Amino acid sequence: MAEGDNKSANLLAQETSQLEEQLQGWGEVILAGDQILRWEKPWFPGALVSVTTILFTLIYYLDPSVLTGLSCTVMILCLADYLVPTLAPRVFGSNKWTTEQQQRFHEICGNLVKTQRRVLGWWKRLFALKEEKPKMYFLSVISSLVAVAWIGQQVHNLFLTYLIVSFLLLLPGLNQHGIITKYAGMAKREINKLLKQKEKKNE
């Protein structure tokens, strides 16, 4: 068991190191983005929502076709991939890269690798469920897709995308400040109270 854990830890460290090498040119930008996403200043959440709102309002106003939108997105990504590693050291100053920043960059890369592993783990579990319990797999997948299709029919595509993007951008900050844990705990307590009341009524 310990040998398996060591092997997994070594593999995680290796994957993290590889990702660090790949993202080295983006280091300063990633750290700046991390500070914004974790709300290190109180006005960061408002700025995130404002920028997202402006971007989606612009998309709504311009109303580009799918092909135009896809082309523009890929073009922006290509420009960023080319320009960021070149301009970031000049803007942020590579000589100011400290041990603390390197440690935080290492943590971010490690978290990204762990997230990738979790997603792959969920994907594998889904296929394992298909093999072991095909009826449950079929019912859960179909019911989930029906629910998503119904939500998509009720809410405008762009507005729904705006809500999802806003939530995902705010999620690290909500998690960092314990807001998700707080409200999840409150919901859990309320559910437990309701269950206890039902048990008393049944008695």
C-alpha positions as CSV (number, residue, x, y, z in Angstrom):
1,M,0.0,0.0,0.0
2,A,2.8,2.4,1.0
3,E,4.7,1.5,-2.2
4,G,1.6,2.3,-4.3
5,D,1.2,5.7,-2.4
6,N,4.9,6.5,-3.1
7,K,4.5,5.6,-6.7
8,S,1.4,7.8,-7.0
9,A,3.2,10.7,-5.2
10,N,6.2,10.4,-7.5
11,L,4.0,10.4,-10.6
12,L,2.1,13.5,-9.3
13,A,5.4,15.3,-8.6
14,Q,6.7,14.4,-12.1
15,E,3.5,15.6,-13.8
16,T,3.6,18.8,-11.7
17,S,7.2,19.4,-12.7
18,Q,6.3,18.9,-16.4
19,L,3.4,21.3,-16.2
20,E,5.6,23.9,-14.5
21,E,8.0,23.7,-17.4
22,Q,5.2,24.1,-19.9
23,L,3.7,27.1,-18.1
24,Q,7.0,28.8,-17.1
25,G,6.4,31.7,-19.6
26,W,3.0,32.3,-18.1
27,G,4.2,32.2,-14.5
28,E,3.7,35.9,-13.7
29,V,0.3,36.0,-15.4
30,I,-0.9,32.9,-13.6
31,L,0.1,34.3,-10.2
32,A,-1.7,37.6,-11.0
33,G,-4.7,35.6,-12.1
34,D,-4.5,33.5,-8.9
35,Q,-4.5,36.6,-6.7
36,I,-7.6,37.9,-8.5
37,L,-9.5,34.6,-8.4
38,R,-8.8,34.2,-4.7
39,W,-10.0,37.8,-4.0
40,E,-6.8,39.0,-2.3
41,K,-8.3,42.5,-2.5
42,P,-12.0,43.2,-1.6
43,W,-12.8,44.8,-5.0
44,F,-11.6,41.8,-7.0
45,P,-15.0,40.0,-7.1
46,G,-16.7,43.1,-8.4
47,A,-14.0,43.6,-11.0
48,L,-14.4,39.9,-12.2
49,V,-18.2,40.3,-12.5
50,S,-17.9,43.7,-14.3
51,V,-15.3,42.4,-16.9
52,T,-17.4,39.3,-17.5
53,T,-20.6,41.4,-17.9
54,I,-18.9,43.8,-20.3
55,L,-17.5,40.9,-22.4
56,F,-20.9,39.1,-22.6
57,T,-22.7,42.4,-23.4
58,L,-20.2,43.0,-26.2
59,I,-20.9,39.5,-27.6
60,Y,-24.7,40.1,-27.3
61,Y,-24.4,43.5,-29.1
62,L,-22.1,42.2,-31.9
63,D,-24.1,38.9,-32.2
64,P,-21.3,37.1,-34.1
65,S,-21.9,33.8,-35.9
66,V,-20.6,30.6,-34.4
67,L,-17.8,30.4,-36.9
68,T,-16.8,34.1,-36.3
69,G,-16.9,33.6,-32.5
70,L,-14.8,30.4,-32.7
71,S,-12.3,32.0,-35.1
72,C,-11.9,35.1,-32.9
73,T,-11.5,33.0,-29.7
74,V,-8.8,30.8,-31.3
75,M,-7.1,33.9,-32.7
76,I,-7.0,35.6,-29.3
77,L,-5.6,32.3,-27.8
78,C,-2.9,32.2,-30.4
79,L,-1.9,35.8,-29.9
80,A,-1.8,35.3,-26.1
81,D,0.3,32.1,-26.5
82,Y,2.8,34.1,-28.6
83,L,2.8,37.4,-26.8
84,V,2.4,36.6,-23.1
85,P,5.7,34.7,-22.7
86,T,7.5,37.6,-24.5
87,L,5.8,40.5,-22.8
88,A,5.1,39.1,-19.3
89,P,8.8,39.4,-18.0
90,R,8.9,43.0,-19.2
91,V,5.6,43.9,-17.6
92,F,6.1,42.1,-14.3
93,G,9.9,41.9,-14.1
94,S,11.4,38.4,-13.9
95,N,14.1,39.6,-11.6
96,K,11.4,40.1,-8.9
97,W,10.5,36.4,-9.0
98,T,10.8,35.3,-5.3
99,T,10.9,31.9,-3.6
100,E,7.4,32.5,-2.2
101,Q,6.1,33.1,-5.7
102,Q,7.8,30.0,-7.0
103,Q,6.3,28.0,-4.2
104,R,2.8,29.4,-5.0
105,F,3.3,28.6,-8.7
106,H,4.3,25.1,-7.8
107,E,1.1,24.7,-5.7
108,I,-1.1,26.0,-8.5
109,C,0.5,23.6,-11.0
110,G,0.0,20.8,-8.4
111,N,-3.7,21.7,-8.0
112,L,-4.2,21.8,-11.8
113,V,-2.7,18.3,-12.1
114,K,-4.9,17.0,-9.2
115,T,-8.0,18.6,-10.8
116,Q,-7.2,16.9,-14.1
117,R,-6.8,13.5,-12.3
118,R,-10.2,14.0,-10.5
119,V,-11.9,14.7,-13.9
120,L,-10.4,11.6,-15.4
121,G,-11.3,9.6,-12.3
122,W,-15.0,10.7,-12.6
123,W,-14.9,9.8,-16.3
124,K,-13.5,6.3,-15.5
125,R,-16.1,5.8,-12.7
126,L,-18.9,6.7,-15.2
127,F,-17.6,4.0,-17.5
128,A,-17.2,1.6,-14.6
129,L,-20.9,2.3,-13.7
130,K,-21.8,1.5,-17.3
131,E,-20.2,-1.9,-17.1
132,E,-21.4,-2.8,-13.5
133,K,-24.9,-1.2,-13.4
134,P,-26.0,-0.4,-17.0
135,K,-29.6,0.4,-16.0
136,M,-28.5,2.9,-13.3
137,Y,-26.0,4.4,-15.8
138,F,-28.7,4.7,-18.4
139,L,-31.3,6.3,-16.0
140,S,-28.8,8.7,-14.4
141,V,-27.3,9.9,-17.8
142,I,-30.7,10.3,-19.5
143,S,-32.3,12.1,-16.5
144,S,-29.3,14.4,-16.3
145,L,-29.3,15.2,-20.0
146,V,-33.1,15.8,-19.9
147,A,-32.7,18.2,-17.0
148,V,-29.9,20.1,-18.8
149,A,-31.9,20.2,-22.0
150,W,-34.9,21.6,-20.1
151,I,-32.8,24.3,-18.4
152,G,-31.2,25.2,-21.8
153,Q,-34.7,25.5,-23.2
154,Q,-35.9,27.8,-20.4
155,V,-32.8,30.1,-20.2
156,H,-31.2,32.0,-23.1
157,N,-28.0,30.4,-24.3
158,L,-25.8,33.5,-23.8
159,F,-27.2,34.3,-20.4
160,L,-26.8,30.7,-19.2
161,T,-23.2,30.8,-20.4
162,Y,-22.7,34.1,-18.6
163,L,-24.0,32.6,-15.4
164,I,-21.8,29.5,-15.7
165,V,-18.7,31.6,-16.5
166,S,-19.4,34.0,-13.7
167,F,-19.9,31.2,-11.2
168,L,-16.7,29.4,-12.3
169,L,-14.6,32.6,-12.0
170,L,-16.1,33.4,-8.5
171,L,-15.7,29.8,-7.3
172,P,-12.1,29.9,-6.2
173,G,-12.7,33.0,-4.1
174,L,-15.9,31.6,-2.6
175,N,-14.0,28.5,-1.6
176,Q,-11.0,30.5,-0.3
177,H,-13.1,32.7,1.9
178,G,-15.1,29.7,3.3
179,I,-18.5,30.9,1.8
180,I,-19.3,27.6,0.1
181,T,-18.4,25.6,3.3
182,K,-20.5,28.0,5.4
183,Y,-23.7,27.8,3.3
184,A,-23.2,24.0,2.6
185,G,-23.0,23.5,6.4
186,M,-26.2,25.6,6.9
187,A,-28.0,23.6,4.2
188,K,-26.8,20.3,5.8
189,R,-28.1,21.4,9.2
190,E,-31.5,22.4,7.8
191,I,-31.8,19.0,6.0
192,N,-30.9,17.2,9.2
193,K,-33.5,19.1,11.1
194,L,-36.2,18.2,8.6
195,L,-35.1,14.5,8.7
196,K,-35.3,14.6,12.6
197,Q,-38.8,16.2,12.5
198,K,-40.0,13.5,10.1
199,E,-38.6,10.7,12.3
200,K,-40.4,12.3,15.3
201,K,-43.7,12.4,13.4
202,N,-43.3,8.8,12.3
203,E,-42.7,7.7,15.9
